Structure formats: structure tokens, C-alpha cells
Amino acid sequence: MIQAGPPPEELGGFGEGSQPALPSHTGRILDRLLNFGRLGGFGEGPQPEVLRHTGRASWDAIDLARYIFDIDQQVGRHLVGPYGDGGGHHPHQQAARRNNANYDARAATAVRFGTFDHGAINRVQGQLHRQFVAGGGTISTYNLMVEEDFQRQAMKAGGFTDAEIEQILAISRNELLRQGALDPTRVPWGP
């Protein structure tokens, strides 16, 4: 005769009982699920934003999970994820959006330290931006294209390959687009 064991422990409903601690980014999960349809879903209609997020023209289940749960992504030898979950280098500079009320530096994309020369990146960024400002550049001429050109040069000096740079910029660009902070609002190292 088979005997039933004790009843399973109650997991708790909405707000009832003990529940496991959730990661800090879970508040964005519903937004990301709702946004998934706008990004094209799995092969549904045009998908211009999919390329920005994945670096490819389509999603797969792993891309979906990474997008929704903000799981660090492997790009070459680099790990990429939200800055607040482990720090790192912002591919699109925090200083270029510091005065944008929509910009969330902790949610912005970062490349985890340890696989590149961050000092070299900072030196090249500083040099390029100081030259830009000295040559008369202002926020009216500093746009996403200029920022990404500078970043490509800086990341190359830091040891990234061209393919890694493009994929990382695509991931970062998508997060900034989600935030409503895609375009720079100030020139780093500028007045």
C-alpha cells in the first residue's frame, strides 16, 4: 500500500508567505516582456530593433531569456550586462548622458572588467573628446555617430575586435533606446 507523505509546503500567493529574494532588475521584466512584441517577437514582421539587441537579424530563445532577465551575455571573451549588476565599462559613455533625466547608469550596458585595457580606453576617449572640443565641437555637432566612432577607436585600443565592438555597441544601443536616452546630451570632457 502506498502512503501519502506530508502535504507540500505552501508557496504563498500574491504577497503571502515567505518568498525568495528577487534580483534587483525584476521590476523591468514585465516591461521587457511587453516590449518583446514591439521588437518583432520570433520572426513576426520587421525586426530593426532585434539587430540592435542581438547583433543578428533574428532572436532565439537564449536571446529572449537574456533580454528579459538581463543575464550577462558572452561577446567573444567579454561579459556584457547591466552596470548595476557588476560594474564595468559603459560602451556609450555615462558622461554623455549625465544630464538626461531618462538615463539610468545602473541599467545601462557595461562590459565587465578583466578582459580589456580600461586605461587605454579612457586615454583614447579623453584624447578624442579633448580634440573635438578644442576644434570647436559642441553638443550641436556631437551625436550618436560621433560618439560611437570615438568609442570604436577607444575600444580597439583597449583590445576589442571589430566584431566584438559592433555587437557590444548594438546591445548597449538597444538598452539606451529602451530608456529613451539614445542620443548624447553633453560632450564628455567638454564645457
PyMOL CGO cylinders between C-alpha atoms (Angstrom):
from pymol import cmd
from pymol.cgo import CYLINDER

trace = [
    CYLINDER, 0.00, 0.00, 0.00, 1.34, 3.44, -0.92, 0.3, 1, 1, 1, 1, 1, 1,
    CYLINDER, 1.34, 3.44, -0.92, 1.08, 6.05, 1.78, 0.3, 1, 1, 1, 1, 1, 1,
    CYLINDER, 1.08, 6.05, 1.78, 0.87, 9.70, 1.02, 0.3, 1, 1, 1, 1, 1, 1,
    CYLINDER, 0.87, 9.70, 1.02, 3.59, 11.83, 2.53, 0.3, 1, 1, 1, 1, 1, 1,
    CYLINDER, 3.59, 11.83, 2.53, 3.07, 15.17, 4.18, 0.3, 1, 1, 1, 1, 1, 1,
    CYLINDER, 3.07, 15.17, 4.18, 1.35, 17.79, 2.05, 0.3, 1, 1, 1, 1, 1, 1,
    CYLINDER, 1.35, 17.79, 2.05, 3.68, 20.08, 0.07, 0.3, 1, 1, 1, 1, 1, 1,
    CYLINDER, 3.68, 20.08, 0.07, 4.66, 23.35, 1.70, 0.3, 1, 1, 1, 1, 1, 1,
    CYLINDER, 4.66, 23.35, 1.70, 2.54, 26.30, 0.70, 0.3, 1, 1, 1, 1, 1, 1,
    CYLINDER, 2.54, 26.30, 0.70, 4.47, 28.55, -1.66, 0.3, 1, 1, 1, 1, 1, 1,
    CYLINDER, 4.47, 28.55, -1.66, 2.33, 31.58, -0.96, 0.3, 1, 1, 1, 1, 1, 1,
    CYLINDER, 2.33, 31.58, -0.96, 0.16, 33.53, -3.33, 0.3, 1, 1, 1, 1, 1, 1,
    CYLINDER, 0.16, 33.53, -3.33, 0.46, 37.18, -4.16, 0.3, 1, 1, 1, 1, 1, 1,
    CYLINDER, 0.46, 37.18, -4.16, 2.23, 38.67, -1.16, 0.3, 1, 1, 1, 1, 1, 1,
    CYLINDER, 2.23, 38.67, -1.16, 1.50, 35.69, 1.12, 0.3, 1, 1, 1, 1, 1, 1,
    CYLINDER, 1.50, 35.69, 1.12, 4.08, 33.56, 2.90, 0.3, 1, 1, 1, 1, 1, 1,
    CYLINDER, 4.08, 33.56, 2.90, 7.84, 33.60, 2.50, 0.3, 1, 1, 1, 1, 1, 1,
    CYLINDER, 7.84, 33.60, 2.50, 9.16, 34.15, -0.97, 0.3, 1, 1, 1, 1, 1, 1,
    CYLINDER, 9.16, 34.15, -0.97, 12.70, 34.09, -2.32, 0.3, 1, 1, 1, 1, 1, 1,
    CYLINDER, 12.70, 34.09, -2.32, 14.50, 37.39, -2.78, 0.3, 1, 1, 1, 1, 1, 1,
    CYLINDER, 14.50, 37.39, -2.78, 14.28, 38.58, -6.35, 0.3, 1, 1, 1, 1, 1, 1,
    CYLINDER, 14.28, 38.58, -6.35, 17.14, 40.20, -8.25, 0.3, 1, 1, 1, 1, 1, 1,
    CYLINDER, 17.14, 40.20, -8.25, 17.06, 44.00, -8.37, 0.3, 1, 1, 1, 1, 1, 1,
    CYLINDER, 17.06, 44.00, -8.37, 16.22, 44.07, -12.08, 0.3, 1, 1, 1, 1, 1, 1,
    CYLINDER, 16.22, 44.07, -12.08, 12.94, 42.09, -11.84, 0.3, 1, 1, 1, 1, 1, 1,
    CYLINDER, 12.94, 42.09, -11.84, 10.93, 45.32, -11.85, 0.3, 1, 1, 1, 1, 1, 1,
    CYLINDER, 10.93, 45.32, -11.85, 11.83, 45.62, -15.54, 0.3, 1, 1, 1, 1, 1, 1,
    CYLINDER, 11.83, 45.62, -15.54, 10.90, 42.06, -16.52, 0.3, 1, 1, 1, 1, 1, 1,
    CYLINDER, 10.90, 42.06, -16.52, 7.24, 42.84, -17.30, 0.3, 1, 1, 1, 1, 1, 1,
    CYLINDER, 7.24, 42.84, -17.30, 8.30, 45.89, -19.32, 0.3, 1, 1, 1, 1, 1, 1,
    CYLINDER, 8.30, 45.89, -19.32, 10.69, 43.74, -21.29, 0.3, 1, 1, 1, 1, 1, 1,
    CYLINDER, 10.69, 43.74, -21.29, 8.08, 41.05, -21.94, 0.3, 1, 1, 1, 1, 1, 1,
    CYLINDER, 8.08, 41.05, -21.94, 5.65, 43.68, -23.22, 0.3, 1, 1, 1, 1, 1, 1,
    CYLINDER, 5.65, 43.68, -23.22, 8.41, 45.30, -25.27, 0.3, 1, 1, 1, 1, 1, 1,
    CYLINDER, 8.41, 45.30, -25.27, 9.33, 41.97, -26.90, 0.3, 1, 1, 1, 1, 1, 1,
    CYLINDER, 9.33, 41.97, -26.90, 6.37, 42.18, -29.27, 0.3, 1, 1, 1, 1, 1, 1,
    CYLINDER, 6.37, 42.18, -29.27, 7.42, 45.68, -30.35, 0.3, 1, 1, 1, 1, 1, 1,
    CYLINDER, 7.42, 45.68, -30.35, 10.89, 44.33, -31.08, 0.3, 1, 1, 1, 1, 1, 1,
    CYLINDER, 10.89, 44.33, -31.08, 9.47, 41.80, -33.51, 0.3, 1, 1, 1, 1, 1, 1,
    CYLINDER, 9.47, 41.80, -33.51, 8.91, 38.66, -31.43, 0.3, 1, 1, 1, 1, 1, 1,
    CYLINDER, 8.91, 38.66, -31.43, 10.12, 35.44, -33.02, 0.3, 1, 1, 1, 1, 1, 1,
    CYLINDER, 10.12, 35.44, -33.02, 10.18, 36.33, -36.71, 0.3, 1, 1, 1, 1, 1, 1,
    CYLINDER, 10.18, 36.33, -36.71, 6.99, 38.37, -36.69, 0.3, 1, 1, 1, 1, 1, 1,
    CYLINDER, 6.99, 38.37, -36.69, 7.18, 41.30, -39.08, 0.3, 1, 1, 1, 1, 1, 1,
    CYLINDER, 7.18, 41.30, -39.08, 10.07, 43.73, -39.47, 0.3, 1, 1, 1, 1, 1, 1,
    CYLINDER, 10.07, 43.73, -39.47, 12.74, 43.48, -36.79, 0.3, 1, 1, 1, 1, 1, 1,
    CYLINDER, 12.74, 43.48, -36.79, 15.01, 46.55, -36.88, 0.3, 1, 1, 1, 1, 1, 1,
    CYLINDER, 15.01, 46.55, -36.88, 15.47, 46.55, -33.08, 0.3, 1, 1, 1, 1, 1, 1,
    CYLINDER, 15.47, 46.55, -33.08, 16.41, 42.86, -32.94, 0.3, 1, 1, 1, 1, 1, 1,
    CYLINDER, 16.41, 42.86, -32.94, 19.64, 43.62, -34.78, 0.3, 1, 1, 1, 1, 1, 1,
    CYLINDER, 19.64, 43.62, -34.78, 20.39, 46.37, -32.28, 0.3, 1, 1, 1, 1, 1, 1,
    CYLINDER, 20.39, 46.37, -32.28, 19.95, 43.99, -29.34, 0.3, 1, 1, 1, 1, 1, 1,
    CYLINDER, 19.95, 43.99, -29.34, 21.48, 40.74, -30.59, 0.3, 1, 1, 1, 1, 1, 1,
    CYLINDER, 21.48, 40.74, -30.59, 23.84, 41.90, -33.33, 0.3, 1, 1, 1, 1, 1, 1,
    CYLINDER, 23.84, 41.90, -33.33, 21.95, 39.49, -35.64, 0.3, 1, 1, 1, 1, 1, 1,
    CYLINDER, 21.95, 39.49, -35.64, 18.74, 39.73, -37.67, 0.3, 1, 1, 1, 1, 1, 1,
    CYLINDER, 18.74, 39.73, -37.67, 16.66, 37.37, -35.53, 0.3, 1, 1, 1, 1, 1, 1,
    CYLINDER, 16.66, 37.37, -35.53, 16.02, 36.19, -31.96, 0.3, 1, 1, 1, 1, 1, 1,
    CYLINDER, 16.02, 36.19, -31.96, 16.48, 32.77, -30.48, 0.3, 1, 1, 1, 1, 1, 1,
    CYLINDER, 16.48, 32.77, -30.48, 15.27, 31.53, -27.08, 0.3, 1, 1, 1, 1, 1, 1,
    CYLINDER, 15.27, 31.53, -27.08, 18.60, 32.33, -25.44, 0.3, 1, 1, 1, 1, 1, 1,
    CYLINDER, 18.60, 32.33, -25.44, 18.48, 35.92, -26.74, 0.3, 1, 1, 1, 1, 1, 1,
    CYLINDER, 18.48, 35.92, -26.74, 14.93, 36.23, -25.38, 0.3, 1, 1, 1, 1, 1, 1,
    CYLINDER, 14.93, 36.23, -25.38, 15.93, 35.00, -21.92, 0.3, 1, 1, 1, 1, 1, 1,
    CYLINDER, 15.93, 35.00, -21.92, 18.97, 37.29, -21.85, 0.3, 1, 1, 1, 1, 1, 1,
    CYLINDER, 18.97, 37.29, -21.85, 16.88, 40.25, -22.95, 0.3, 1, 1, 1, 1, 1, 1,
    CYLINDER, 16.88, 40.25, -22.95, 14.08, 39.68, -20.47, 0.3, 1, 1, 1, 1, 1, 1,
    CYLINDER, 14.08, 39.68, -20.47, 16.17, 38.75, -17.43, 0.3, 1, 1, 1, 1, 1, 1,
    CYLINDER, 16.17, 38.75, -17.43, 19.21, 40.96, -18.11, 0.3, 1, 1, 1, 1, 1, 1,
    CYLINDER, 19.21, 40.96, -18.11, 21.56, 37.98, -17.96, 0.3, 1, 1, 1, 1, 1, 1,
    CYLINDER, 21.56, 37.98, -17.96, 25.16, 38.80, -18.81, 0.3, 1, 1, 1, 1, 1, 1,
    CYLINDER, 25.16, 38.80, -18.81, 25.92, 37.98, -22.41, 0.3, 1, 1, 1, 1, 1, 1,
    CYLINDER, 25.92, 37.98, -22.41, 29.15, 36.49, -23.67, 0.3, 1, 1, 1, 1, 1, 1,
    CYLINDER, 29.15, 36.49, -23.67, 30.64, 38.55, -26.51, 0.3, 1, 1, 1, 1, 1, 1,
    CYLINDER, 30.64, 38.55, -26.51, 33.94, 36.99, -27.51, 0.3, 1, 1, 1, 1, 1, 1,
    CYLINDER, 33.94, 36.99, -27.51, 35.88, 36.74, -24.24, 0.3, 1, 1, 1, 1, 1, 1,
    CYLINDER, 35.88, 36.74, -24.24, 33.87, 39.60, -22.65, 0.3, 1, 1, 1, 1, 1, 1,
    CYLINDER, 33.87, 39.60, -22.65, 30.82, 39.53, -20.37, 0.3, 1, 1, 1, 1, 1, 1,
    CYLINDER, 30.82, 39.53, -20.37, 28.24, 42.25, -21.02, 0.3, 1, 1, 1, 1, 1, 1,
    CYLINDER, 28.24, 42.25, -21.02, 25.32, 43.16, -18.76, 0.3, 1, 1, 1, 1, 1, 1,
    CYLINDER, 25.32, 43.16, -18.76, 23.69, 45.93, -16.72, 0.3, 1, 1, 1, 1, 1, 1,
    CYLINDER, 23.69, 45.93, -16.72, 26.24, 48.13, -14.94, 0.3, 1, 1, 1, 1, 1, 1,
    CYLINDER, 26.24, 48.13, -14.94, 24.44, 47.81, -11.61, 0.3, 1, 1, 1, 1, 1, 1,
    CYLINDER, 24.44, 47.81, -11.61, 24.84, 44.03, -11.62, 0.3, 1, 1, 1, 1, 1, 1,
    CYLINDER, 24.84, 44.03, -11.62, 28.64, 44.05, -11.69, 0.3, 1, 1, 1, 1, 1, 1,
    CYLINDER, 28.64, 44.05, -11.69, 30.13, 47.32, -12.92, 0.3, 1, 1, 1, 1, 1, 1,
    CYLINDER, 30.13, 47.32, -12.92, 32.41, 47.65, -15.91, 0.3, 1, 1, 1, 1, 1, 1,
    CYLINDER, 32.41, 47.65, -15.91, 32.94, 49.93, -18.88, 0.3, 1, 1, 1, 1, 1, 1,
    CYLINDER, 32.94, 49.93, -18.88, 29.92, 51.71, -20.40, 0.3, 1, 1, 1, 1, 1, 1,
    CYLINDER, 29.92, 51.71, -20.40, 30.19, 51.33, -24.22, 0.3, 1, 1, 1, 1, 1, 1,
    CYLINDER, 30.19, 51.33, -24.22, 28.15, 54.53, -24.57, 0.3, 1, 1, 1, 1, 1, 1,
    CYLINDER, 28.15, 54.53, -24.57, 29.61, 56.98, -22.12, 0.3, 1, 1, 1, 1, 1, 1,
    CYLINDER, 29.61, 56.98, -22.12, 27.76, 57.81, -18.94, 0.3, 1, 1, 1, 1, 1, 1,
    CYLINDER, 27.76, 57.81, -18.94, 29.25, 61.30, -19.10, 0.3, 1, 1, 1, 1, 1, 1,
    CYLINDER, 29.25, 61.30, -19.10, 27.48, 61.88, -22.45, 0.3, 1, 1, 1, 1, 1, 1,
    CYLINDER, 27.48, 61.88, -22.45, 24.05, 61.37, -20.81, 0.3, 1, 1, 1, 1, 1, 1,
    CYLINDER, 24.05, 61.37, -20.81, 24.59, 62.52, -17.24, 0.3, 1, 1, 1, 1, 1, 1,
    CYLINDER, 24.59, 62.52, -17.24, 22.07, 65.36, -17.60, 0.3, 1, 1, 1, 1, 1, 1,
    CYLINDER, 22.07, 65.36, -17.60, 19.38, 63.21, -19.28, 0.3, 1, 1, 1, 1, 1, 1,
    CYLINDER, 19.38, 63.21, -19.28, 16.60, 62.51, -16.76, 0.3, 1, 1, 1, 1, 1, 1,
    CYLINDER, 16.60, 62.51, -16.76, 15.74, 59.24, -18.57, 0.3, 1, 1, 1, 1, 1, 1,
    CYLINDER, 15.74, 59.24, -18.57, 19.25, 57.84, -18.32, 0.3, 1, 1, 1, 1, 1, 1,
    CYLINDER, 19.25, 57.84, -18.32, 19.81, 55.09, -15.74, 0.3, 1, 1, 1, 1, 1, 1,
    CYLINDER, 19.81, 55.09, -15.74, 23.55, 54.40, -15.49, 0.3, 1, 1, 1, 1, 1, 1,
    CYLINDER, 23.55, 54.40, -15.49, 22.93, 51.29, -13.35, 0.3, 1, 1, 1, 1, 1, 1,
    CYLINDER, 22.93, 51.29, -13.35, 20.69, 49.72, -16.02, 0.3, 1, 1, 1, 1, 1, 1,
    CYLINDER, 20.69, 49.72, -16.02, 22.94, 50.84, -18.89, 0.3, 1, 1, 1, 1, 1, 1,
    CYLINDER, 22.94, 50.84, -18.89, 25.09, 48.21, -20.57, 0.3, 1, 1, 1, 1, 1, 1,
    CYLINDER, 25.09, 48.21, -20.57, 28.60, 47.60, -19.27, 0.3, 1, 1, 1, 1, 1, 1,
    CYLINDER, 28.60, 47.60, -19.27, 31.46, 45.30, -20.24, 0.3, 1, 1, 1, 1, 1, 1,
    CYLINDER, 31.46, 45.30, -20.24, 32.79, 43.59, -17.12, 0.3, 1, 1, 1, 1, 1, 1,
    CYLINDER, 32.79, 43.59, -17.12, 36.38, 44.47, -16.19, 0.3, 1, 1, 1, 1, 1, 1,
    CYLINDER, 36.38, 44.47, -16.19, 39.18, 41.95, -16.58, 0.3, 1, 1, 1, 1, 1, 1,
    CYLINDER, 39.18, 41.95, -16.58, 39.31, 41.20, -20.30, 0.3, 1, 1, 1, 1, 1, 1,
    CYLINDER, 39.31, 41.20, -20.30, 40.46, 44.53, -21.72, 0.3, 1, 1, 1, 1, 1, 1,
    CYLINDER, 40.46, 44.53, -21.72, 42.69, 47.52, -21.00, 0.3, 1, 1, 1, 1, 1, 1,
    CYLINDER, 42.69, 47.52, -21.00, 40.35, 50.09, -19.45, 0.3, 1, 1, 1, 1, 1, 1,
    CYLINDER, 40.35, 50.09, -19.45, 43.19, 52.60, -19.01, 0.3, 1, 1, 1, 1, 1, 1,
    CYLINDER, 43.19, 52.60, -19.01, 43.84, 52.58, -22.77, 0.3, 1, 1, 1, 1, 1, 1,
    CYLINDER, 43.84, 52.58, -22.77, 40.14, 53.12, -23.46, 0.3, 1, 1, 1, 1, 1, 1,
    CYLINDER, 40.14, 53.12, -23.46, 40.00, 56.10, -21.09, 0.3, 1, 1, 1, 1, 1, 1,
    CYLINDER, 40.00, 56.10, -21.09, 43.15, 57.65, -22.58, 0.3, 1, 1, 1, 1, 1, 1,
    CYLINDER, 43.15, 57.65, -22.58, 41.83, 57.42, -26.15, 0.3, 1, 1, 1, 1, 1, 1,
    CYLINDER, 41.83, 57.42, -26.15, 38.35, 58.66, -25.16, 0.3, 1, 1, 1, 1, 1, 1,
    CYLINDER, 38.35, 58.66, -25.16, 39.87, 61.65, -23.38, 0.3, 1, 1, 1, 1, 1, 1,
    CYLINDER, 39.87, 61.65, -23.38, 42.20, 62.45, -26.26, 0.3, 1, 1, 1, 1, 1, 1,
    CYLINDER, 42.20, 62.45, -26.26, 39.45, 62.26, -28.90, 0.3, 1, 1, 1, 1, 1, 1,
    CYLINDER, 39.45, 62.26, -28.90, 36.96, 64.31, -26.89, 0.3, 1, 1, 1, 1, 1, 1,
    CYLINDER, 36.96, 64.31, -26.89, 39.50, 67.00, -25.97, 0.3, 1, 1, 1, 1, 1, 1,
    CYLINDER, 39.50, 67.00, -25.97, 40.48, 67.30, -29.65, 0.3, 1, 1, 1, 1, 1, 1,
    CYLINDER, 40.48, 67.30, -29.65, 36.81, 67.51, -30.60, 0.3, 1, 1, 1, 1, 1, 1,
    CYLINDER, 36.81, 67.51, -30.60, 36.16, 70.32, -28.11, 0.3, 1, 1, 1, 1, 1, 1,
    CYLINDER, 36.16, 70.32, -28.11, 39.40, 72.15, -28.99, 0.3, 1, 1, 1, 1, 1, 1,
    CYLINDER, 39.40, 72.15, -28.99, 38.37, 72.02, -32.67, 0.3, 1, 1, 1, 1, 1, 1,
    CYLINDER, 38.37, 72.02, -32.67, 35.12, 73.81, -31.88, 0.3, 1, 1, 1, 1, 1, 1,
    CYLINDER, 35.12, 73.81, -31.88, 32.90, 70.75, -31.39, 0.3, 1, 1, 1, 1, 1, 1,
    CYLINDER, 32.90, 70.75, -31.39, 29.77, 71.28, -29.29, 0.3, 1, 1, 1, 1, 1, 1,
    CYLINDER, 29.77, 71.28, -29.29, 26.70, 69.28, -28.36, 0.3, 1, 1, 1, 1, 1, 1,
    CYLINDER, 26.70, 69.28, -28.36, 25.08, 70.53, -31.59, 0.3, 1, 1, 1, 1, 1, 1,
    CYLINDER, 25.08, 70.53, -31.59, 27.72, 68.58, -33.57, 0.3, 1, 1, 1, 1, 1, 1,
    CYLINDER, 27.72, 68.58, -33.57, 28.28, 65.71, -31.09, 0.3, 1, 1, 1, 1, 1, 1,
    CYLINDER, 28.28, 65.71, -31.09, 25.78, 62.98, -31.90, 0.3, 1, 1, 1, 1, 1, 1,
    CYLINDER, 25.78, 62.98, -31.90, 25.46, 59.21, -31.59, 0.3, 1, 1, 1, 1, 1, 1,
    CYLINDER, 25.46, 59.21, -31.59, 27.50, 58.64, -34.75, 0.3, 1, 1, 1, 1, 1, 1,
    CYLINDER, 27.50, 58.64, -34.75, 30.41, 60.74, -33.43, 0.3, 1, 1, 1, 1, 1, 1,
    CYLINDER, 30.41, 60.74, -33.43, 30.19, 59.12, -30.00, 0.3, 1, 1, 1, 1, 1, 1,
    CYLINDER, 30.19, 59.12, -30.00, 30.25, 55.61, -31.48, 0.3, 1, 1, 1, 1, 1, 1,
    CYLINDER, 30.25, 55.61, -31.48, 33.15, 56.49, -33.79, 0.3, 1, 1, 1, 1, 1, 1,
    CYLINDER, 33.15, 56.49, -33.79, 35.17, 57.64, -30.76, 0.3, 1, 1, 1, 1, 1, 1,
    CYLINDER, 35.17, 57.64, -30.76, 34.12, 54.55, -28.82, 0.3, 1, 1, 1, 1, 1, 1,
    CYLINDER, 34.12, 54.55, -28.82, 35.17, 52.21, -31.63, 0.3, 1, 1, 1, 1, 1, 1,
    CYLINDER, 35.17, 52.21, -31.63, 38.64, 53.77, -31.65, 0.3, 1, 1, 1, 1, 1, 1,
    CYLINDER, 38.64, 53.77, -31.65, 38.89, 53.63, -27.85, 0.3, 1, 1, 1, 1, 1, 1,
    CYLINDER, 38.89, 53.63, -27.85, 37.66, 50.03, -27.57, 0.3, 1, 1, 1, 1, 1, 1,
    CYLINDER, 37.66, 50.03, -27.57, 40.05, 48.96, -30.34, 0.3, 1, 1, 1, 1, 1, 1,
    CYLINDER, 40.05, 48.96, -30.34, 42.90, 50.48, -28.31, 0.3, 1, 1, 1, 1, 1, 1,
    CYLINDER, 42.90, 50.48, -28.31, 41.60, 48.54, -25.28, 0.3, 1, 1, 1, 1, 1, 1,
    CYLINDER, 41.60, 48.54, -25.28, 41.90, 45.20, -27.06, 0.3, 1, 1, 1, 1, 1, 1,
    CYLINDER, 41.90, 45.20, -27.06, 38.43, 44.56, -28.52, 0.3, 1, 1, 1, 1, 1, 1,
    CYLINDER, 38.43, 44.56, -28.52, 37.97, 43.11, -32.01, 0.3, 1, 1, 1, 1, 1, 1,
    CYLINDER, 37.97, 43.11, -32.01, 35.84, 44.93, -34.58, 0.3, 1, 1, 1, 1, 1, 1,
    CYLINDER, 35.84, 44.93, -34.58, 33.14, 42.23, -34.35, 0.3, 1, 1, 1, 1, 1, 1,
    CYLINDER, 33.14, 42.23, -34.35, 33.06, 42.46, -30.53, 0.3, 1, 1, 1, 1, 1, 1,
    CYLINDER, 33.06, 42.46, -30.53, 32.80, 46.24, -30.69, 0.3, 1, 1, 1, 1, 1, 1,
    CYLINDER, 32.80, 46.24, -30.69, 29.85, 46.17, -33.08, 0.3, 1, 1, 1, 1, 1, 1,
    CYLINDER, 29.85, 46.17, -33.08, 27.94, 43.55, -31.09, 0.3, 1, 1, 1, 1, 1, 1,
    CYLINDER, 27.94, 43.55, -31.09, 28.55, 45.33, -27.77, 0.3, 1, 1, 1, 1, 1, 1,
    CYLINDER, 28.55, 45.33, -27.77, 27.51, 48.70, -29.21, 0.3, 1, 1, 1, 1, 1, 1,
    CYLINDER, 27.51, 48.70, -29.21, 24.33, 47.07, -30.58, 0.3, 1, 1, 1, 1, 1, 1,
    CYLINDER, 24.33, 47.07, -30.58, 23.44, 45.65, -27.15, 0.3, 1, 1, 1, 1, 1, 1,
    CYLINDER, 23.44, 45.65, -27.15, 24.18, 48.99, -25.46, 0.3, 1, 1, 1, 1, 1, 1,
    CYLINDER, 24.18, 48.99, -25.46, 22.27, 50.96, -28.09, 0.3, 1, 1, 1, 1, 1, 1,
    CYLINDER, 22.27, 50.96, -28.09, 19.15, 48.86, -27.52, 0.3, 1, 1, 1, 1, 1, 1,
    CYLINDER, 19.15, 48.86, -27.52, 19.24, 49.48, -23.75, 0.3, 1, 1, 1, 1, 1, 1,
    CYLINDER, 19.24, 49.48, -23.75, 19.64, 53.23, -24.29, 0.3, 1, 1, 1, 1, 1, 1,
    CYLINDER, 19.64, 53.23, -24.29, 16.75, 53.17, -26.76, 0.3, 1, 1, 1, 1, 1, 1,
    CYLINDER, 16.75, 53.17, -26.76, 14.62, 51.38, -24.16, 0.3, 1, 1, 1, 1, 1, 1,
    CYLINDER, 14.62, 51.38, -24.16, 15.49, 54.08, -21.63, 0.3, 1, 1, 1, 1, 1, 1,
    CYLINDER, 15.49, 54.08, -21.63, 14.78, 56.95, -24.01, 0.3, 1, 1, 1, 1, 1, 1,
    CYLINDER, 14.78, 56.95, -24.01, 18.41, 58.05, -23.69, 0.3, 1, 1, 1, 1, 1, 1,
    CYLINDER, 18.41, 58.05, -23.69, 19.93, 57.02, -27.02, 0.3, 1, 1, 1, 1, 1, 1,
    CYLINDER, 19.93, 57.02, -27.02, 21.31, 60.38, -28.08, 0.3, 1, 1, 1, 1, 1, 1,
    CYLINDER, 21.31, 60.38, -28.08, 24.07, 62.12, -26.12, 0.3, 1, 1, 1, 1, 1, 1,
    CYLINDER, 24.07, 62.12, -26.12, 23.02, 65.27, -24.26, 0.3, 1, 1, 1, 1, 1, 1,
    CYLINDER, 23.02, 65.27, -24.26, 26.51, 66.59, -23.46, 0.3, 1, 1, 1, 1, 1, 1,
    CYLINDER, 26.51, 66.59, -23.46, 30.09, 66.27, -24.69, 0.3, 1, 1, 1, 1, 1, 1,
    CYLINDER, 30.09, 66.27, -24.69, 32.37, 64.35, -22.31, 0.3, 1, 1, 1, 1, 1, 1,
    CYLINDER, 32.37, 64.35, -22.31, 35.49, 66.35, -21.41, 0.3, 1, 1, 1, 1, 1, 1,
    CYLINDER, 35.49, 66.35, -21.41, 33.65, 69.40, -22.72, 0.3, 1, 1, 1, 1, 1, 1,
    CYLINDER, 33.65, 69.40, -22.72, 32.47, 72.55, -21.01, 0.3, 1, 1, 1, 1, 1, 1,
]
cmd.load_cgo(trace, "trace")
